[in-house]
Structure formats: C-alpha cells, structure tokens
Amino acid sequence: MAVSLGLQPSEDARIEPETHGHLGLSYFAQPYHASKQVAAAWLSVYHNSEKEWDLYELAERLVDLDYKFQLWRFSHMKTVERIIGYKRGTGGTGGVSYLTKALELKFFPELWTIRTSM
C-alpha cells in the first residue's frame, strides 16, 4: 500500500512502506511544480503567525536558506564567467547560460509567491 505525502510533484510519487519509506528515484526525476494548496497553507500560517509561531519561524528560515542559496548561485555563476567565460561547463552544460537559468529556481516557491498576497 502506498502512502501519499501530499507535497509530491506528481500523483505517482508515493512512499512505499515495504521499502522502509525510501523514496524511489522516479520521485526525484520529475520537476517540482508549485502547489496552490501548499501556498494557501503557508499563507494561513503567516496570517496566524502568533498561533502558528513555530511554523512561521520555519517558513522564515526556509526563505533565508533559499535566499542564501540564490546568493551562492549568483556568486558561482559570476566566478565561472570570470574563469572560463562562455565556454561549455565542466559537466557538459552550457556553462554560464545554464547557471543563469538556475538563478530562476527556488527550493520553496510557495513561500515566495505568497509574499504578494500578504
């Protein structure tokens, strides 16, 4: 019997109890898409921050983590640009162009999108 996480990127992503709760590789093969339900839940936490203080603090720490990782991504991209210019990346990627696209990625997109609604 599969157990739904509720936050998975697709309806197929499940934790199988018989595999001791390990996530299958297919779980990570799909890109994550922001969820309106997750965004609504976080927005509720922000609107009730006194009552939901622990979750509010968690959300802010997740935003801090995301923000700091974005700073690292930018610094890394500029370092690569400075060192190898616009050559192909060491992993066979597009180098700087690939790293520039990565700047648009967020670990917790719902925590960023709800800022407009607060």
C-alpha positions in Angstrom: 0.0 0.0 0.0 1.4 3.4 -1.0 1.2 6.4 1.4 0.6 9.8 -0.2 2.9 12.6 1.0 0.6 15.4 -0.1 3.5 17.5 -1.3 4.8 15.3 -4.1 5.5 16.6 -7.6 3.1 14.2 -9.3 0.3 11.9 -8.3 2.6 8.9 -9.0 5.1 9.9 -6.3 4.4 7.8 -3.2 6.4 6.3 -0.3 6.1 2.6 -0.3 6.1 1.3 3.3 7.5 -2.0 2.2 10.7 -0.2 1.1 11.2 1.2 4.6 10.0 4.7 3.5 12.8 5.3 1.0 11.8 7.4 -1.9 12.2 5.9 -5.4 14.3 7.6 -8.0 11.2 8.4 -10.0 10.2 10.8 -7.2 13.2 13.0 -7.9 13.0 12.6 -11.7 10.1 14.9 -12.0 10.4 18.7 -11.6 8.5 20.2 -8.7 5.6 22.4 -9.5 4.3 24.9 -7.0 1.1 23.9 -5.4 -1.8 26.3 -4.7 -2.8 24.2 -1.7 0.7 24.4 -0.2 0.7 28.2 -0.8 -2.7 28.5 0.9 -1.4 26.6 3.9 1.7 28.8 4.2 -0.4 31.9 3.8 -2.6 30.8 6.6 0.5 30.3 8.8 1.6 33.9 8.0 -1.9 35.3 8.7 -2.0 33.4 12.1 1.7 33.8 13.0 1.1 34.2 16.7 -0.9 31.0 16.9 1.4 29.2 14.4 4.7 30.7 15.6 6.8 27.5 15.1 5.6 27.1 11.5 6.1 30.8 10.9 9.7 30.6 12.1 10.3 27.5 10.0 8.9 29.3 6.9 11.2 32.3 7.5 14.2 30.0 7.9 13.4 28.2 4.7 13.2 31.6 2.9 16.5 32.5 4.4 18.0 29.2 3.2 16.6 29.8 -0.3 17.8 33.4 -0.4 21.4 32.4 0.7 21.5 29.6 -1.9 20.5 32.1 -4.5 23.3 34.4 -3.5 25.7 31.4 -3.8 24.3 30.5 -7.2 24.9 34.1 -8.4 28.4 34.2 -7.0 29.2 30.8 -8.6 27.8 32.0 -12.0 29.9 35.1 -11.9 33.0 33.1 -10.8 32.5 30.7 -13.7 32.0 33.7 -16.1 35.3 35.2 -14.8 37.3 32.0 -15.0 36.1 30.3 -18.2 33.9 32.9 -19.9 31.2 31.5 -22.0 32.8 28.1 -22.8 30.9 24.9 -22.1 30.7 24.0 -18.5 32.8 21.3 -16.9 29.8 19.0 -16.6 28.9 19.4 -20.3 26.3 22.1 -19.6 26.1 25.4 -21.3 28.2 26.9 -18.5 27.3 30.5 -17.7 24.0 30.3 -19.6 23.0 27.2 -17.7 23.9 28.8 -14.3 22.0 31.9 -15.3 18.8 29.8 -15.8 19.4 28.2 -12.5 19.0 31.6 -10.8 15.3 31.3 -11.5 14.9 28.1 -9.5 13.6 28.2 -5.9 13.5 25.5 -3.3 10.3 26.8 -1.7 8.4 28.7 -4.5 5.2 28.9 -2.5 6.9 30.9 0.3 8.0 33.4 -2.3 4.7 33.7 -4.3 2.6 34.3 -1.1 4.5 37.4 -0.4 2.3 39.2 -3.0 -0.8 38.1 -1.1 0.4 39.2 2.4 
